[in-house]
Amino acid sequence: MIPWLNRGKWERPSDTMAVYTEIEPGKRWGIRVTLIGDFARVEAIDGEKCSWYKPGPELSKDVKAPNLLERLRGISFEDKLKAEVEAKRKVAAARNGVS
């Protein structure tokens, strides 16, 4: 799917969706990236089966395609996705007690 997301596992629950889950061995918190159509949802998750009801922006964020101004500045969807994945990895590490 996305070559730099390779520390976890990919699943395909449907033809229009792909889910990447990354939880380090022995840790409780990790991240989940859900690719849905033209956007991605990046979440810090508390276990593999975790689901959130209206989580705050610290735990979940939707990444959409860059708007015109972002494209003019050279920002791609992949750049936005990488930045959000790194942010959620930091949240998961903090919740796991790793700084």
LUMZA-590050 format. One record per atom (N, C-alpha, C): residue number from 1; residue in three letters; atom name; x, y, z. Coordinates in steps of 0.1 Angstrom, whole numbers. Atoms other than C-alpha are relative to their C-alpha. Example, Ala and Ser with C-alpha at 12.3 -4.5 7.8 and 13.67 -1.06 7.14 Angstrom:
! residues 2
+-----+------+------+-------+-------+-------+
: seq : type : atom :    px :    py :    pz :
+-----+------+------+-------+-------+-------+
:   1 :  Ala :    N :     9 :   -12 :     0 :
:   1 :  Ala :   CA :   123 :   -45 :    78 :
:   1 :  Ala :    C :     9 :    12 :     0 :
:   2 :  Ser :    N :    -9 :   -11 :     0 :
:   2 :  Ser :   CA :   137 :   -11 :    71 :
:   2 :  Ser :    C :    -8 :    11 :     8 :
+-----+------+------+-------+-------+-------+
//
This chain:
! residues 99
+-----+------+------+-------+-------+-------+
: seq : type : atom :    px :    py :    pz :
+-----+------+------+-------+-------+-------+
:   1 :  Met :    N :     8 :   -12 :     0 :
:   1 :  Met :   CA :     0 :     0 :     0 :
:   1 :  Met :    C :     9 :    13 :     0 :
:   2 :  Ile :    N :    -9 :   -12 :    -1 :
:   2 :  Ile :   CA :    22 :    28 :    13 :
:   2 :  Ile :    C :    14 :    -5 :     5 :
:   3 :  Pro :    N :   -13 :     7 :    -4 :
:   3 :  Pro :   CA :    59 :    17 :    14 :
:   3 :  Pro :    C :     6 :     4 :    13 :
:   4 :  Trp :    N :    -6 :    -4 :   -12 :
:   4 :  Trp :   CA :    69 :    37 :    44 :
:   4 :  Trp :    C :    -8 :    -4 :    13 :
:   5 :  Leu :    N :     8 :     6 :   -12 :
:   5 :  Leu :   CA :    41 :    22 :    66 :
:   5 :  Leu :    C :     3 :   -15 :    -1 :
:   6 :  Asn :    N :    -4 :    14 :     1 :
:   6 :  Asn :   CA :    58 :   -11 :    71 :
:   6 :  Asn :    C :     4 :    -6 :    14 :
:   7 :  Arg :    N :    -3 :     6 :   -13 :
:   7 :  Arg :   CA :    62 :   -16 :   109 :
:   7 :  Arg :    C :   -12 :    -8 :     5 :
:   8 :  Gly :    N :    12 :     7 :    -5 :
:   8 :  Gly :   CA :    27 :   -30 :   113 :
:   8 :  Gly :    C :    -6 :    -9 :   -11 :
:   9 :  Lys :    N :     7 :     8 :     9 :
:   9 :  Lys :   CA :     1 :   -49 :    93 :
:   9 :  Lys :    C :   -11 :     7 :    -8 :
:  10 :  Trp :    N :    11 :    -5 :     8 :
:  10 :  Trp :   CA :   -23 :   -41 :    65 :
:  10 :  Trp :    C :   -11 :   -10 :    -1 :
:  11 :  Glu :    N :    12 :     9 :     2 :
:  11 :  Glu :   CA :   -58 :   -54 :    61 :
:  11 :  Glu :    C :    -9 :     7 :   -10 :
:  12 :  Arg :    N :    10 :    -5 :    10 :
:  12 :  Arg :   CA :   -85 :   -49 :    34 :
:  12 :  Arg :    C :   -14 :    -4 :     4 :
:  13 :  Pro :    N :    13 :     4 :    -3 :
:  13 :  Pro :   CA :  -119 :   -50 :    50 :
:  13 :  Pro :    C :   -10 :     1 :   -11 :
:  14 :  Ser :    N :     9 :    -1 :    11 :
:  14 :  Ser :   CA :  -135 :   -39 :    18 :
:  14 :  Ser :    C :     8 :     5 :   -12 :
:  15 :  Asp :    N :    -7 :    -5 :    12 :
:  15 :  Asp :   CA :  -126 :   -29 :   -18 :
:  15 :  Asp :    C :     3 :    15 :     1 :
:  16 :  Thr :    N :    -2 :   -15 :    -1 :
:  16 :  Thr :   CA :  -128 :     8 :    -9 :
:  16 :  Thr :    C :     7 :     4 :    12 :
:  17 :  Met :    N :    -7 :    -4 :   -13 :
:  17 :  Met :   CA :  -109 :     7 :    24 :
:  17 :  Met :    C :    12 :    -9 :     2 :
:  18 :  Ala :    N :   -12 :     7 :    -5 :
:  18 :  Ala :   CA :   -75 :    -3 :    37 :
:  18 :  Ala :    C :     4 :     5 :    14 :
:  19 :  Val :    N :    -3 :    -4 :   -14 :
:  19 :  Val :   CA :   -65 :    -4 :    73 :
:  19 :  Val :    C :    14 :    -5 :     4 :
:  20 :  Tyr :    N :   -14 :     3 :    -5 :
:  20 :  Tyr :   CA :   -29 :    -3 :    87 :
:  20 :  Tyr :    C :     0 :     2 :    15 :
:  21 :  Thr :    N :     0 :    -1 :   -15 :
:  21 :  Thr :   CA :   -24 :   -11 :   124 :
:  21 :  Thr :    C :    15 :    -3 :     4 :
:  22 :  Glu :    N :   -14 :     1 :    -4 :
:  22 :  Glu :   CA :     9 :    -6 :   141 :
:  22 :  Glu :    C :     1 :     1 :    16 :
:  23 :  Ile :    N :    -2 :     0 :   -15 :
:  23 :  Ile :   CA :    14 :   -16 :   178 :
:  23 :  Ile :    C :    13 :    -7 :     3 :
:  24 :  Glu :    N :   -12 :     6 :    -3 :
:  24 :  Glu :   CA :    49 :   -23 :   190 :
:  24 :  Glu :    C :    -1 :   -11 :    10 :
:  25 :  Pro :    N :     2 :    11 :   -10 :
:  25 :  Pro :   CA :    54 :   -56 :   208 :
:  25 :  Pro :    C :     2 :     4 :    14 :
:  26 :  Gly :    N :    -1 :    -3 :   -14 :
:  26 :  Gly :   CA :    48 :   -54 :   245 :
:  26 :  Gly :    C :    -6 :    14 :     4 :
:  27 :  Lys :    N :     6 :   -13 :    -3 :
:  27 :  Lys :   CA :    31 :   -20 :   242 :
:  27 :  Lys :    C :   -15 :    -1 :    -2 :
:  28 :  Arg :    N :    15 :    -1 :     1 :
:  28 :  Arg :   CA :    -6 :   -11 :   246 :
:  28 :  Arg :    C :    -5 :     9 :   -11 :
:  29 :  Trp :    N :     4 :   -10 :     9 :
:  29 :  Trp :   CA :    -9 :    20 :   225 :
:  29 :  Trp :    C :     8 :    -1 :   -13 :
:  30 :  Gly :    N :    -6 :     0 :    13 :
:  30 :  Gly :   CA :    -2 :    22 :   188 :
:  30 :  Gly :    C :    -8 :    10 :   -10 :
:  31 :  Ile :    N :     7 :    -8 :     9 :
:  31 :  Ile :   CA :   -16 :    38 :   156 :
:  31 :  Ile :    C :    -8 :    -8 :   -10 :
:  32 :  Arg :    N :     8 :     6 :    11 :
:  32 :  Arg :   CA :   -42 :    30 :   130 :
:  32 :  Arg :    C :    -2 :    10 :   -11 :
:  33 :  Val :    N :     2 :    -9 :    12 :
:  33 :  Val :   CA :   -43 :    45 :    95 :
:  33 :  Val :    C :   -11 :    -7 :    -9 :
:  34 :  Thr :    N :    11 :     6 :     8 :
:  34 :  Thr :   CA :   -76 :    39 :    76 :
:  34 :  Thr :    C :    -1 :     9 :   -13 :
:  35 :  Leu :    N :     1 :    -7 :    13 :
:  35 :  Leu :   CA :   -75 :    48 :    39 :
:  35 :  Leu :    C :   -15 :    -2 :    -5 :
:  36 :  Ile :    N :    14 :     1 :     4 :
:  36 :  Ile :   CA :  -111 :    56 :    28 :
:  36 :  Ile :    C :    -2 :     9 :   -12 :
:  37 :  Gly :    N :     3 :    -9 :    11 :
:  37 :  Gly :   CA :  -117 :    69 :    -7 :
:  37 :  Gly :    C :    11 :    10 :    -2 :
:  38 :  Asp :    N :   -10 :   -11 :     2 :
:  38 :  Asp :   CA :  -100 :   103 :   -10 :
:  38 :  Asp :    C :     5 :     6 :    12 :
:  39 :  Phe :    N :    -6 :    -6 :   -12 :
:  39 :  Phe :   CA :   -90 :   108 :    26 :
:  39 :  Phe :    C :     5 :   -12 :     9 :
:  40 :  Ala :    N :    -5 :    10 :   -10 :
:  40 :  Ala :   CA :   -72 :    89 :    55 :
:  40 :  Ala :    C :    -4 :     5 :    14 :
:  41 :  Arg :    N :     2 :    -3 :   -15 :
:  41 :  Arg :   CA :   -81 :    88 :    92 :
:  41 :  Arg :    C :    12 :    -7 :     7 :
:  42 :  Val :    N :   -12 :     5 :    -7 :
:  42 :  Val :   CA :   -50 :    85 :   114 :
:  42 :  Val :    C :    -4 :     1 :    15 :
:  43 :  Glu :    N :     5 :     0 :   -13 :
:  43 :  Glu :   CA :   -57 :    75 :   150 :
:  43 :  Glu :    C :    11 :    -6 :     9 :
:  44 :  Ala :    N :    -8 :     7 :   -11 :
:  44 :  Ala :   CA :   -37 :    67 :   182 :
:  44 :  Ala :    C :   -10 :    -9 :     7 :
:  45 :  Ile :    N :     9 :     9 :    -5 :
:  45 :  Ile :   CA :   -53 :    36 :   195 :
:  45 :  Ile :    C :     5 :    -8 :    12 :
:  46 :  Asp :    N :    -3 :     7 :   -12 :
:  46 :  Asp :   CA :   -55 :    18 :   228 :
:  46 :  Asp :    C :    -3 :   -15 :    -2 :
:  47 :  Gly :    N :     2 :    14 :     3 :
:  47 :  Gly :   CA :   -51 :   -18 :   216 :
:  47 :  Gly :    C :    -6 :    -2 :   -14 :
:  48 :  Glu :    N :     3 :     3 :    14 :
:  48 :  Glu :   CA :   -58 :   -35 :   183 :
:  48 :  Glu :    C :   -15 :     2 :    -3 :
:  49 :  Lys :    N :    15 :    -1 :     3 :
:  49 :  Lys :   CA :   -96 :   -36 :   186 :
:  49 :  Lys :    C :    -6 :    13 :     5 :
:  50 :  Cys :    N :     6 :   -12 :    -5 :
:  50 :  Cys :   CA :  -100 :    -1 :   199 :
:  50 :  Cys :    C :    -8 :     8 :   -10 :
:  51 :  Ser :    N :     8 :    -9 :     8 :
:  51 :  Ser :   CA :  -127 :    22 :   185 :
:  51 :  Ser :    C :    -4 :    12 :     9 :
:  52 :  Trp :    N :     3 :   -12 :    -8 :
:  52 :  Trp :   CA :  -134 :    57 :   195 :
:  52 :  Trp :    C :   -14 :     6 :    -5 :
:  53 :  Tyr :    N :    12 :    -8 :     3 :
:  53 :  Tyr :   CA :  -167 :    77 :   196 :
:  53 :  Tyr :    C :     3 :    14 :     2 :
:  54 :  Lys :    N :    -3 :   -14 :     0 :
:  54 :  Lys :   CA :  -160 :   113 :   188 :
:  54 :  Lys :    C :    13 :     3 :     8 :
:  55 :  Pro :    N :   -12 :    -4 :    -7 :
:  55 :  Pro :   CA :  -123 :   114 :   198 :
:  55 :  Pro :    C :     5 :    14 :    -3 :
:  56 :  Gly :    N :    -5 :   -13 :     3 :
:  56 :  Gly :   CA :  -105 :   146 :   201 :
:  56 :  Gly :    C :    11 :     0 :   -10 :
:  57 :  Pro :    N :   -10 :     0 :    11 :
:  57 :  Pro :   CA :   -79 :   158 :   176 :
:  57 :  Pro :    C :    14 :    -6 :     5 :
:  58 :  Glu :    N :   -12 :     6 :    -4 :
:  58 :  Glu :   CA :   -51 :   145 :   198 :
:  58 :  Glu :    C :     1 :   -15 :    -4 :
:  59 :  Leu :    N :     1 :    15 :     2 :
:  59 :  Leu :   CA :   -63 :   109 :   192 :
:  59 :  Leu :    C :    -3 :    -3 :   -15 :
:  60 :  Ser :    N :     4 :     3 :    13 :
:  60 :  Ser :   CA :   -78 :   111 :   157 :
:  60 :  Ser :    C :    -1 :    12 :    -9 :
:  61 :  Lys :    N :     1 :   -11 :    10 :
:  61 :  Lys :   CA :   -75 :   133 :   126 :
:  61 :  Lys :    C :    -2 :    -6 :   -14 :
:  62 :  Asp :    N :     2 :     3 :    14 :
:  62 :  Asp :   CA :   -88 :   131 :    91 :
:  62 :  Asp :    C :    10 :     8 :    -9 :
:  63 :  Val :    N :    -9 :    -6 :     9 :
:  63 :  Val :   CA :   -62 :   138 :    64 :
:  63 :  Val :    C :    -6 :     1 :   -13 :
:  64 :  Lys :    N :     6 :    -1 :    13 :
:  64 :  Lys :   CA :   -76 :   152 :    32 :
:  64 :  Lys :    C :    10 :     4 :   -10 :
:  65 :  Ala :    N :    -9 :    -4 :    10 :
:  65 :  Ala :   CA :   -61 :   160 :    -1 :
:  65 :  Ala :    C :     4 :    15 :     2 :
:  66 :  Pro :    N :    -4 :   -14 :    -2 :
:  66 :  Pro :   CA :   -41 :   193 :    -2 :
:  66 :  Pro :    C :    -9 :     9 :    -8 :
:  67 :  Asn :    N :     8 :   -10 :     7 :
:  67 :  Asn :   CA :   -61 :   224 :   -11 :
:  67 :  Asn :    C :     9 :     7 :    -9 :
:  68 :  Leu :    N :    -8 :    -7 :    11 :
:  68 :  Leu :   CA :   -49 :   248 :   -38 :
:  68 :  Leu :    C :    12 :     7 :     6 :
:  69 :  Leu :    N :   -11 :    -7 :    -6 :
:  69 :  Leu :   CA :   -27 :   269 :   -15 :
:  69 :  Leu :    C :    11 :   -10 :     5 :
:  70 :  Glu :    N :   -10 :    10 :    -4 :
:  70 :  Glu :   CA :   -10 :   237 :    -1 :
:  70 :  Glu :    C :     7 :    -5 :   -12 :
:  71 :  Arg :    N :    -7 :     5 :    12 :
:  71 :  Arg :   CA :    -4 :   224 :   -36 :
:  71 :  Arg :    C :    10 :    10 :    -6 :
:  72 :  Leu :    N :    -9 :   -10 :     5 :
:  72 :  Leu :   CA :    11 :   257 :   -46 :
:  72 :  Leu :    C :    13 :     0 :     8 :
:  73 :  Arg :    N :   -12 :     0 :    -8 :
:  73 :  Arg :   CA :    35 :   254 :   -17 :
:  73 :  Arg :    C :     8 :   -13 :    -1 :
:  74 :  Gly :    N :    -6 :    12 :     2 :
:  74 :  Gly :   CA :    44 :   219 :   -28 :
:  74 :  Gly :    C :    -3 :   -11 :    10 :
:  75 :  Ile :    N :     3 :    10 :   -10 :
:  75 :  Ile :   CA :    27 :   200 :    -1 :
:  75 :  Ile :    C :    -9 :   -11 :    -7 :
:  76 :  Ser :    N :     8 :    11 :     6 :
:  76 :  Ser :   CA :    13 :   166 :   -12 :
:  76 :  Ser :    C :    -8 :    -7 :    11 :
:  77 :  Phe :    N :     8 :     8 :    -9 :
:  77 :  Phe :   CA :   -12 :   142 :     4 :
:  77 :  Phe :    C :     9 :    -9 :     8 :
:  78 :  Glu :    N :    -9 :     9 :    -7 :
:  78 :  Glu :   CA :    17 :   119 :    13 :
:  78 :  Glu :    C :     7 :     8 :    11 :
:  79 :  Asp :    N :    -7 :    -8 :   -10 :
:  79 :  Asp :   CA :    35 :   148 :    31 :
:  79 :  Asp :    C :    -9 :     2 :    12 :
:  80 :  Lys :    N :    10 :    -2 :   -11 :
:  80 :  Lys :   CA :     3 :   155 :    52 :
:  80 :  Lys :    C :    -2 :   -12 :     8 :
:  81 :  Leu :    N :     2 :    12 :    -6 :
:  81 :  Leu :   CA :    -2 :   119 :    59 :
:  81 :  Leu :    C :    12 :    -4 :     9 :
:  82 :  Lys :    N :   -12 :     3 :    -8 :
:  82 :  Lys :   CA :    34 :   114 :    71 :
:  82 :  Lys :    C :     1 :     8 :    12 :
:  83 :  Ala :    N :     0 :    -9 :   -12 :
:  83 :  Ala :   CA :    32 :   144 :    94 :
:  83 :  Ala :    C :   -10 :    -5 :    10 :
:  84 :  Glu :    N :    10 :     4 :   -10 :
:  84 :  Glu :   CA :     0 :   131 :   110 :
:  84 :  Glu :    C :     4 :   -13 :     6 :
:  85 :  Val :    N :    -5 :    13 :    -6 :
:  85 :  Val :   CA :    14 :    96 :   114 :
:  85 :  Val :    C :    10 :     2 :    10 :
:  86 :  Glu :    N :   -10 :    -3 :   -10 :
:  86 :  Glu :   CA :    44 :   109 :   132 :
:  86 :  Glu :    C :    -6 :     6 :    12 :
:  87 :  Ala :    N :     7 :    -7 :   -11 :
:  87 :  Ala :   CA :    22 :   131 :   154 :
:  87 :  Ala :    C :    -7 :   -11 :     9 :
:  88 :  Lys :    N :     7 :    11 :    -8 :
:  88 :  Lys :   CA :     1 :   100 :   164 :
:  88 :  Lys :    C :     9 :   -10 :     6 :
:  89 :  Arg :    N :   -10 :     9 :    -6 :
:  89 :  Arg :   CA :    32 :    79 :   169 :
:  89 :  Arg :    C :     5 :     6 :    13 :
:  90 :  Lys :    N :    -4 :    -7 :   -12 :
:  90 :  Lys :   CA :    43 :   105 :   194 :
:  90 :  Lys :    C :   -10 :    -1 :    11 :
:  91 :  Val :    N :    11 :     1 :   -10 :
:  91 :  Val :   CA :     9 :   104 :   212 :
:  91 :  Val :    C :     0 :   -14 :     5 :
:  92 :  Ala :    N :     0 :    14 :    -4 :
:  92 :  Ala :   CA :    11 :    66 :   213 :
:  92 :  Ala :    C :    12 :    -3 :     9 :
:  93 :  Ala :    N :   -12 :     2 :    -8 :
:  93 :  Ala :   CA :    46 :    67 :   227 :
:  93 :  Ala :    C :    -1 :     6 :    13 :
:  94 :  Ala :    N :     3 :    -7 :   -13 :
:  94 :  Ala :   CA :    36 :    92 :   254 :
:  94 :  Ala :    C :    -9 :    -8 :     8 :
:  95 :  Arg :    N :     9 :     8 :    -8 :
:  95 :  Arg :   CA :     7 :    70 :   264 :
:  95 :  Arg :    C :     6 :   -13 :     5 :
:  96 :  Asn :    N :    -7 :    12 :    -4 :
:  96 :  Asn :   CA :    30 :    40 :   265 :
:  96 :  Asn :    C :    10 :     3 :    11 :
:  97 :  Gly :    N :    -9 :    -3 :   -10 :
:  97 :  Gly :   CA :    52 :    59 :   289 :
:  97 :  Gly :    C :    14 :     2 :    -6 :
:  98 :  Val :    N :   -13 :    -2 :     6 :
:  98 :  Val :   CA :    81 :    64 :   264 :
:  98 :  Val :    C :     1 :    14 :    -5 :
:  99 :  Ser :    N :    -1 :   -14 :     4 :
:  99 :  Ser :   CA :    94 :    99 :   258 :
:  99 :  Ser :    C :     8 :     2 :   -12 :
+-----+------+------+-------+-------+-------+
//
